Amino acid sequence: MNGDGSMLMNLGTLVTIGSNPANLFVVVLDNGIYEITGGQPTAGSGRVDYAGLARAAGIERVYAFDAPTDWRNAAAEALAGSGPAFIWLKVEARFGQKAPQPPRPMADQIRRLRQALQVKN
Amino acid sequence: MLDGDSLRDTLLDCGVTHIVWIPDGSTGAWDTALSSPSAPTLIRVCREGEAFAVAAGLLLGGKKPVIIMQCTGLFEAGDSLRSFIHDLQLPIFALVGLRNYYAYGKGQSRDSAPRFAASIVRAWQVPFVIFEKSSAREDLAQVYTRAVEQKRPQVVFLAE
């Protein structure tokens, strides 16, 4: 799960994903702003074609949605099967919201993730 | 400096599963060895900060990755290193090409990269060693094994 601002900071990762196919689903929530810093527009806000970037980087399964109903209708298909897949969700910017905090300490999150993955070492 | 075949065989002997790589002018010569079918899985990434993220994911998934990158890229990857090594406490192992180390030592280079490399890694509180031309594959195996046993990160500078 990525924001558009975060995606922009490392666009090269799309090429890495396209070059090293893995069962990975990248979902970009594009609200066009840096919400956490007060709502400044991201570079290229409203003009960047993230789906086009993903395709050009070699990712074959690419989806783009800008209406909630379209996303609801196609989400099951987009999230099914094997990755890599890229999903671009254009979402409405909301201002003045409190930044969400992680639900638990990082060490706990790591332990739970590794447990879920059945990693023993 | 180690050649590509020696490095690959050493990493295999150590149980390394993945090499996350961005080449520099010296380690680029290892391409054939690192991309051979017998090598650990090679993942070519685009940026050094990304290399730490990929290595972190592999570690979380139970794999044993090693990063190979250049020192100037390591400088830029500082926040990624800080996050994964210090906040997430992941014992990432990185081989870092230290360009112009010998030329700088002889006063024959004005490149500032070798001047800052050790100081920066020391500031980031990551244990490091500098492998010079005389270092052998056994030295690398020993440093890797010790880092794994102690579950801590390690940077190995490869003097160039």
Chai-1 contact restraints between the chains, C-beta under 6 A:
chainA,res_idxA,chainB,res_idxB,connection_type,confidence,min_distance_angstrom,max_distance_angstrom,comment,restraint_id
A,N10,B,E50,contact,1.0,0.0,6.0,A-B,restraint_1
A,G12,B,C46,contact,1.0,0.0,6.0,A-B,restraint_2
A,G12,B,R47,contact,1.0,0.0,6.0,A-B,restraint_3
A,T13,B,E50,contact,1.0,0.0,6.0,A-B,restraint_4
A,V15,B,C46,contact,1.0,0.0,6.0,A-B,restraint_5
A,T16,B,V45,contact,1.0,0.0,6.0,A-B,restraint_6
A,T16,B,C46,contact,1.0,0.0,6.0,A-B,restraint_7
A,N20,B,I43,contact,1.0,0.0,6.0,A-B,restraint_8
A,M106,B,L88,contact,1.0,0.0,6.0,A-B,restraint_9
A,L117,B,G61,contact,1.0,0.0,6.0,A-B,restraint_10
A,V119,B,G62,contact,1.0,0.0,6.0,A-B,restraint_11
A,N121,B,G62,contact,1.0,0.0,6.0,A-B,restraint_12
